[in-house]
Amino acid sequence: HRDFAKAKSEHWRGGVKSESSLKEAKIFSLVLIPLLGQYVLTLEEMGGQRLVPIWIGVNEGNAIGLKLQDEQLPRPMTHDLMSNMLQALSVKVERVVVSDLRDGTYYALVTLSQGQKRYEIDARPSDALALAVRAATAIFVDEKVLKKCPVIMKPITEEEAKKFKDNLQNLKPEDFFKGLEDKPEGESPAPSG
């Protein structure tokens, strides 16, 4: 059990080392892979060409997709409830950071503030991003994640974007990580081929 007040001073295992290592990002695409019952959410590096593919569950994908499409359901979903509770307690979601990639699993931190207090909370990227779209808050990716994840460059044309989304339909989660090994920080994984 983690005390909310203690979270402020703790340095989470996937913690962000420095502000300069953060790259602002936005959601580039959200594609349902029906045969797997999963989504691939792709983050786009702002001012850059790199994309970060993150496999997420169907419930989180639906929650993100509904908010991105401004769909209003008659009753709040889990992430709506979380957002409503934070607002009721005057807690602001400052930012979401995709902070690490270890053993094929992405990690995230949600930075919250209440008055002068700031808290960094460990989260799954899918939950953190579902909260970020509800709070209309900034999304960042740590540079070390960009160095560790599969290198995918942003498509340039609408046709290339469509082809990219179509290709995602045929991929399995392990296809993104074939041949990748945990490399020391600063080294890029060698692509398989």
Secondary structure in CASP SS format (residue, H / E / C, confidence):
PFRMAT SS
TARGET T0000
AUTHOR 0000-0000-0000
METHOD secondary structure of the structure
MODEL  1
H C 1.00
R C 1.00
D C 1.00
F H 1.00
A H 1.00
K H 1.00
A H 1.00
K C 1.00
S C 1.00
E C 1.00
H C 1.00
W C 1.00
R C 1.00
G C 1.00
G C 1.00
V C 1.00
K C 1.00
S C 1.00
E H 1.00
S H 1.00
S H 1.00
L E 1.00
K E 1.00
E E 1.00
A E 1.00
K E 1.00
I E 1.00
F E 1.00
S E 1.00
L E 1.00
V E 1.00
L E 1.00
I E 1.00
P C 1.00
L C 1.00
L C 1.00
G C 1.00
Q E 1.00
Y E 1.00
V E 1.00
L E 1.00
T E 1.00
L E 1.00
E E 1.00
E E 1.00
M C 1.00
G C 1.00
G C 1.00
Q C 1.00
R E 1.00
L E 1.00
V E 1.00
P E 1.00
I E 1.00
W E 1.00
I E 1.00
G E 1.00
V H 1.00
N H 1.00
E H 1.00
G H 1.00
N H 1.00
A H 1.00
I H 1.00
G H 1.00
L H 1.00
K H 1.00
L H 1.00
Q C 1.00
D C 1.00
E C 1.00
Q C 1.00
L C 1.00
P C 1.00
R C 1.00
P C 1.00
M C 1.00
T H 1.00
H H 1.00
D H 1.00
L H 1.00
M H 1.00
S H 1.00
N H 1.00
M H 1.00
L H 1.00
Q H 1.00
A H 1.00
L C 1.00
S C 1.00
V C 1.00
K E 1.00
V E 1.00
E E 1.00
R E 1.00
V E 1.00
V E 1.00
V E 1.00
S E 1.00
D E 1.00
L E 1.00
R E 1.00
D C 1.00
G C 1.00
T E 1.00
Y E 1.00
Y E 1.00
A E 1.00
L E 1.00
V E 1.00
T E 1.00
L E 1.00
S E 1.00
Q E 1.00
G C 1.00
Q C 1.00
K E 1.00
R E 1.00
Y E 1.00
E E 1.00
I E 1.00
D E 1.00
A E 1.00
R C 1.00
P H 1.00
S H 1.00
D H 1.00
A H 1.00
L H 1.00
A H 1.00
L H 1.00
A H 1.00
V H 1.00
R H 1.00
A H 1.00
A C 1.00
T C 1.00
A E 1.00
I E 1.00
F E 1.00
V E 1.00
D E 1.00
E H 1.00
K H 1.00
V H 1.00
L H 1.00
K H 1.00
K H 1.00
C C 1.00
P C 1.00
V C 1.00
I E 1.00
M E 1.00
K C 1.00
P C 1.00
I C 1.00
T C 1.00
E H 1.00
E H 1.00
E H 1.00
A H 1.00
K H 1.00
K H 1.00
F H 1.00
K H 1.00
D H 1.00
N H 1.00
L H 1.00
Q H 1.00
N C 1.00
L C 1.00
K C 1.00
P H 1.00
E H 1.00
D H 1.00
F H 1.00
F C 1.00
K C 1.00
G C 1.00
L C 1.00
E C 1.00
D C 1.00
K C 1.00
P C 1.00
E C 1.00
G C 1.00
E C 1.00
S C 1.00
P C 1.00
A C 1.00
P C 1.00
S C 1.00
G C 1.00
END
